[in-house]
């Protein structure tokens, strides 16, 4: 059919075969660069780690609340919030973009249903009279099966992706080093306070620490924010953080006396100071 020009519009000549092929090649190159920018393997592994961490936190906080220890539950909760922000930085480093897409509505719906079920069982495990003690582990099992299983599926799907270029360890920047030390101080102080007996002084101190952490979390977009610090970390820093929160959970569950809690907290701070000098990732390169 012959094209008829519209008044004020110029009919463009169709591109030649060579130019059309160049357009297609450039589109393929853009798609390849996008795949390399988004490390789906790393995101899937992070999803599995998040599932394990969330399940562990749920188990600890459920057992703590069943024991009516509000002070210990606050320390556990805010250590979890610290991890959430650190993990968000790791996800952004791997190319994750939080954009809504209608193609993902089945996943979002399934995730919403899982969260609703977990919250219902969590509330029953804490406040329902006669709820069996083993039921306190049901929310953790649901999270581990749901989120961890989803991460495992994503890891299988990403097995054929092009591997992104491997990053070389670099010394942490000055702000990232100080931020790493501050994370250690925050977790160490939480450990010390978790071992203190419930009382007005301990509650006030926990409140002050919580306010400081909350203020720090509002600085998430700066170079001293928790997401930036998490993105700068490699496995040594992450391993020390895992040891620190495990120590916090142990102090809470085993009711370690204040002298032992002070020793554990000081040891955690020392570990973070040491690991702040271990090479991480220089995000400015």
Long-range contacts (C-beta under 8 A, 24 or more apart in sequence): 32-162, 35-161, 35-162, 36-162, 36-164, 36-165, 37-95, 37-164, 38-94, 38-95, 38-96, 38-97, 39-94, 39-95, 39-164, 40-154, 40-157, 40-158, 40-161, 41-155, 41-158, 41-159, 41-161, 41-163, 42-90, 42-94, 43-91, 43-94, 43-95, 43-96, 43-154, 43-158, 44-151, 44-152, 44-154, 44-155, 44-157, 44-158, 45-151, 45-155, 46-87, 46-90, 46-91, 46-94, 46-151, 47-147, 47-148, 47-150, 47-151, 47-154, 48-148, 48-151, 48-152, 48-155, 49-87, 50-87, 50-147, 50-151, 51-143, 51-144, 51-146, 51-147, 51-148, 51-150, 51-151, 52-144, 52-148, 53-80, 53-83, 53-87, 54-80, 54-143, 54-147, 55-140, 55-141, 55-143, 55-144, 55-148, 56-140, 56-249, 57-83, 58-118, 58-122, 58-139, 58-140, 58-143, 59-136, 59-137, 59-139, 59-140, 60-249, 60-252, 60-253, 62-122, 62-125, 62-126, 62-136, 62-137, 62-139, 62-140, 63-136, 63-253, 64-252, 64-253, 65-126, 66-125, 66-126, 66-133, 66-136, 69-198, 69-252, 70-198, 71-193, 71-194, 71-196, 71-198, 71-202, 71-203, 71-206, 72-194, 72-252, 74-206, 74-210, 75-190, 75-191, 75-193, 75-194, 75-206, 75-248, 75-252, 76-194, 76-248, 76-249, 76-252, 78-190, 78-209, 78-210, 78-213, 79-187, 79-190, 79-245, 79-248, 81-213, 81-217, 82-183, 82-186, 82-187, 82-213, 82-226, 83-241, 83-245, 85-217, 85-220, 85-225, 85-226, 85-227, 85-230, 86-183, 86-226, 86-227, 86-229, 86-230, 86-233, 86-241, 87-230, 88-220, 88-226, 88-227, 88-230, 89-225, 89-226, 89-227, 89-228, 89-229, 89-230, 89-231, 89-232, 90-230, 90-231, 90-233, 92-227, 92-231, 93-230, 93-231, 93-281, 93-283, 107-150, 110-146, 111-146, 114-142, 114-143, 114-146, 114-147, 117-142, 118-142, 118-143, 167-281, 169-234, 169-279, 169-280, 169-281, 170-279, 170-280, 170-281, 170-282, 170-285, 171-277, 171-279, 171-280, 171-282, 172-232, 172-276, 172-277, 172-278, 172-279, 172-280, 172-282, 173-223, 173-232, 173-282, 173-283, 173-284, 175-223, 175-224, 175-228, 176-223, 176-228, 176-229, 176-232, 176-280, 177-276, 177-277, 178-224, 178-276, 179-224, 179-225, 179-226, 179-228, 179-229, 179-232, 180-229, 180-232, 180-233, 180-237, 180-272, 180-275, 180-276, 181-269, 181-272, 181-273, 181-276, 182-216, 183-226, 183-229, 183-241, 183-272, 184-240, 184-244, 184-268, 184-269, 184-271, 184-272, 184-273, 184-276, 185-269, 185-272, 186-212, 186-213, 186-216, 187-241, 187-244, 187-245, 187-248, 187-265, 187-268, 187-272, 188-244, 188-265, 188-266, 188-268, 188-269, 188-272, 189-265, 190-248, 190-265, 191-244, 191-247, 191-248, 191-251, 191-261, 191-264, 191-265, 191-268, 192-258, 192-261, 192-262, 192-265, 193-261, 194-248, 194-251, 194-252, 194-261, 195-251, 195-256, 195-257, 195-258, 195-260, 195-261, 195-262, 195-264, 195-265, 196-258, 196-261, 197-258, 228-283, 231-281, 231-283, 232-280, 232-281, 232-282, 232-283, 233-280, 233-281, 234-278, 234-279, 234-280, 234-281, 236-275, 236-278, 237-275, 237-276, 237-278, 237-280, 240-271, 240-272, 240-275, 243-268, 243-271, 244-268, 244-271, 244-272
